[in-house]
Amino acid sequence: MSRRAGSTGSSRRLRGCATTGTAPGGRAASAAALACLVLVSGCAPGAPTPPTGAASAVAAEAGVPPTSRRPPVGVEIPRISARSPLTEVGRNPDRSVEMPPIGTPMRAAWFRHSPVPGDTGPAVVLGHVDGAGQPGIFHRLREVVIGDHVLVEDGDGKSLEFTVYRTQQVAEASFPTDDVYAATPGPELRLITCGGVFDHGAGGHLDNTIVYARLDS
């Protein structure tokens, strides 16, 4: 996979960011809801960086309201024995979402331009499926099922428990932008990684694996 100048790892684009719009059920997306392209590093060794176009133009800032919550520090998915400290990632110079270094594929990251877990809206956590010749923290994300729990440790040491209500494996070209990034009536969580068959010709996985979860009341 090609490396961007100044990046800590290789990158492949996930077609996963929204401009303003309406999600299924009539929920309005947050103001310019994460209007960008998500980049997931470590998904496509040898794949060229896609050309810049309208979809990858400079994006608007996400309309995430201020919060008094401290950033999350850890995530755990008991079903797949996955546990990781959480780093914070922001945006690359082209406004795409950066990923944790490919050299540490067992570390997940919270996208700090999404809501803090526990606040209203879809908090986004990204992780590698593999990297540096080894499985990544979300290598087994596809095994998560409805009813499973995801634990997020907040900055005050409190454990927030989310329950999975939907899982999805979808082709990159059909990434469900509104479903993932649209505003929600309560606190939710999105876990995203690469998935599906590894296409050696294309140099990457063909799909994305997405887990949707809601904060337990």
C-alpha positions as CSV (number, residue, x, y, z in Angstrom):
1,M,0.0,0.0,0.0
2,S,1.3,3.4,-0.8
3,R,2.4,5.7,2.0
4,R,1.4,9.3,2.4
5,A,4.1,11.7,3.2
6,G,4.4,12.2,6.9
7,S,2.0,9.4,7.8
8,T,2.9,6.6,10.2
9,G,1.5,3.8,8.0
10,S,-0.1,2.8,4.8
11,S,-3.6,3.7,3.9
12,R,-6.6,2.6,1.9
13,R,-9.8,4.5,1.6
14,L,-13.1,3.4,3.1
15,R,-16.0,5.0,1.5
16,G,-17.5,6.1,4.7
17,C,-18.1,9.8,5.4
18,A,-21.2,11.8,4.9
19,T,-22.2,15.2,3.9
20,T,-25.4,16.5,5.4
21,G,-28.4,14.3,4.6
22,T,-31.0,12.1,6.1
23,A,-30.5,8.6,7.5
24,P,-33.1,5.8,7.3
25,G,-36.0,6.5,9.5
26,G,-35.8,10.2,8.9
27,R,-32.9,11.0,11.3
28,A,-31.0,14.0,10.1
29,A,-27.3,13.7,9.9
30,S,-25.4,16.1,12.2
31,A,-24.2,19.3,10.7
32,A,-21.9,18.2,7.8
33,A,-21.7,14.9,9.7
34,L,-18.2,13.8,9.4
35,A,-18.0,15.0,5.8
36,C,-14.8,13.3,4.8
37,L,-13.4,10.0,3.6
38,V,-12.3,7.4,6.2
39,L,-8.9,6.0,5.6
40,V,-8.1,2.6,7.1
41,S,-4.4,1.8,7.3
42,G,-3.1,-1.7,6.8
43,C,-6.0,-2.9,4.7
44,A,-4.4,-2.8,1.3
45,P,-0.7,-3.5,1.0
46,G,0.5,-2.4,-2.4
47,A,-2.7,-0.6,-3.3
48,P,-2.3,2.8,-4.9
49,T,-3.8,5.8,-3.2
50,P,-7.1,6.6,-5.1
51,P,-7.1,9.8,-7.1
52,T,-8.4,12.9,-5.4
53,G,-11.9,13.9,-6.6
54,A,-15.1,15.6,-5.4
55,A,-15.6,12.9,-2.8
56,S,-12.2,13.5,-1.3
57,A,-12.2,17.2,-1.4
58,V,-11.6,19.3,1.8
59,A,-14.4,18.4,4.2
60,A,-16.5,20.5,6.6
61,E,-15.9,20.1,10.3
62,A,-18.2,17.6,12.0
63,G,-21.1,19.2,14.0
64,V,-20.2,17.5,17.3
65,P,-21.4,19.6,20.3
66,P,-19.0,20.5,23.1
67,T,-18.8,17.9,25.9
68,S,-17.6,17.8,29.5
69,R,-16.6,14.2,29.1
70,R,-13.0,13.2,29.0
71,P,-11.7,11.2,26.0
72,P,-12.0,7.4,26.2
73,V,-9.0,5.4,27.2
74,G,-9.8,1.8,26.4
75,V,-12.1,-0.6,24.6
76,E,-12.9,-4.3,25.2
77,I,-15.0,-6.7,23.2
78,P,-15.4,-9.9,25.4
79,R,-16.8,-12.0,22.6
80,I,-13.6,-11.9,20.6
81,S,-11.2,-11.4,23.6
82,A,-10.1,-8.0,22.2
83,R,-8.9,-5.4,24.6
84,S,-7.0,-2.3,23.7
85,P,-6.0,1.1,25.0
86,L,-7.5,3.8,22.8
87,T,-5.4,6.4,21.1
88,E,-6.9,9.5,19.5
89,V,-6.9,10.1,15.8
90,G,-7.9,13.2,13.9
91,R,-7.7,14.1,10.3
92,N,-4.9,14.0,7.7
93,P,-4.0,17.1,5.8
94,D,-6.5,16.1,3.1
95,R,-9.3,15.9,5.8
96,S,-9.4,12.1,5.7
97,V,-9.4,10.2,8.9
98,E,-6.1,9.1,10.2
99,M,-5.5,5.7,11.7
100,P,-3.2,4.4,14.5
101,P,0.3,3.4,13.2
102,I,0.3,0.2,11.1
103,G,3.3,-1.0,13.2
104,T,1.0,-1.3,16.3
105,P,-2.1,-3.1,14.7
106,M,-3.3,-4.3,18.1
107,R,-4.2,-0.7,19.2
108,A,-7.6,0.8,18.3
109,A,-8.3,4.5,18.0
110,W,-11.2,6.8,18.8
111,F,-11.9,9.4,16.1
112,R,-11.9,12.6,18.1
113,H,-14.1,14.5,15.7
114,S,-16.9,12.1,16.5
115,P,-18.9,12.2,19.8
116,V,-17.1,11.1,23.0
117,P,-18.5,7.6,23.9
118,G,-21.4,8.2,26.3
119,D,-22.5,11.4,24.6
120,T,-25.4,11.5,22.2
121,G,-24.4,10.4,18.7
122,P,-22.3,7.7,17.1
123,A,-18.8,7.5,18.6
124,V,-16.4,6.0,16.0
125,V,-13.7,3.6,16.9
126,L,-11.4,2.3,14.2
127,G,-9.0,-0.6,14.2
128,H,-6.8,-2.7,12.0
129,V,-7.8,-6.1,10.8
130,D,-4.1,-6.9,10.3
131,G,-0.8,-5.2,9.9
132,A,2.9,-5.6,10.2
133,G,2.5,-9.3,9.4
134,Q,0.2,-10.0,12.3
135,P,-3.5,-9.9,13.2
136,G,-4.9,-6.6,14.2
137,I,-7.1,-5.7,17.2
138,F,-10.3,-6.1,15.0
139,H,-9.1,-9.2,13.3
140,R,-12.1,-11.1,14.6
141,L,-14.6,-8.3,14.6
142,R,-16.7,-10.2,12.0
143,E,-17.5,-12.8,14.8
144,V,-19.3,-10.2,16.9
145,V,-23.1,-10.9,17.0
146,I,-26.2,-9.0,18.0
147,G,-26.5,-8.9,21.8
148,D,-22.8,-8.9,22.4
149,H,-21.3,-6.3,24.7
150,V,-18.6,-3.7,24.0
151,L,-17.0,-2.0,27.0
152,V,-15.5,1.5,26.7
153,E,-13.5,2.9,29.6
154,D,-13.9,6.7,29.8
155,G,-11.4,9.2,31.0
156,D,-12.6,9.0,34.6
157,G,-12.1,5.3,34.8
158,K,-15.8,4.5,34.4
159,S,-16.8,1.5,32.2
160,L,-19.6,2.2,29.7
161,E,-21.4,-0.8,28.4
162,F,-22.8,-0.9,24.9
163,T,-25.0,-3.6,23.4
164,V,-24.6,-4.6,19.8
165,Y,-27.8,-4.3,17.8
166,R,-26.5,-4.7,14.3
167,T,-23.5,-6.0,12.4
168,Q,-22.7,-5.6,8.8
169,Q,-20.2,-6.6,6.2
170,V,-20.5,-4.4,3.2
171,A,-18.6,-3.8,0.0
172,E,-16.5,-0.6,0.1
173,A,-18.4,0.8,-2.9
174,S,-21.6,0.4,-0.9
175,F,-20.5,1.9,2.4
176,P,-23.6,2.9,4.4
177,T,-22.6,6.4,5.1
178,D,-25.8,7.6,6.7
179,D,-26.3,4.5,8.8
180,V,-22.8,4.9,10.3
181,Y,-22.5,8.7,10.7
182,A,-26.0,10.1,11.0
183,A,-27.2,11.7,14.3
184,T,-28.8,9.3,16.8
185,P,-31.2,10.0,19.6
186,G,-28.9,8.5,22.2
187,P,-25.3,7.5,22.7
188,E,-24.1,4.9,20.2
189,L,-20.9,3.3,19.1
190,R,-19.5,2.3,15.7
191,L,-16.6,-0.2,15.3
192,I,-15.1,-0.2,11.8
193,T,-12.4,-2.2,10.1
194,C,-11.6,-3.9,6.8
195,G,-13.2,-7.2,6.0
196,G,-14.2,-9.8,3.5
197,V,-12.0,-11.5,1.0
198,F,-8.4,-10.3,0.5
199,D,-8.0,-9.5,-3.2
200,H,-4.4,-10.1,-4.0
201,G,-4.9,-8.4,-7.4
202,A,-6.3,-5.3,-5.9
203,G,-4.0,-5.6,-2.9
204,G,-6.6,-5.3,-0.2
205,H,-9.8,-6.5,1.5
206,L,-12.9,-5.9,-0.6
207,D,-15.4,-5.2,2.2
208,N,-15.8,-3.3,5.5
209,T,-16.9,-4.8,8.8
210,I,-19.1,-2.5,10.9
211,V,-20.6,-3.1,14.3
212,Y,-23.4,-0.9,15.7
213,A,-24.0,-0.7,19.4
214,R,-26.1,1.4,21.8
215,L,-25.3,2.5,25.4
216,D,-27.1,0.4,28.0
217,S,-29.5,2.4,30.1
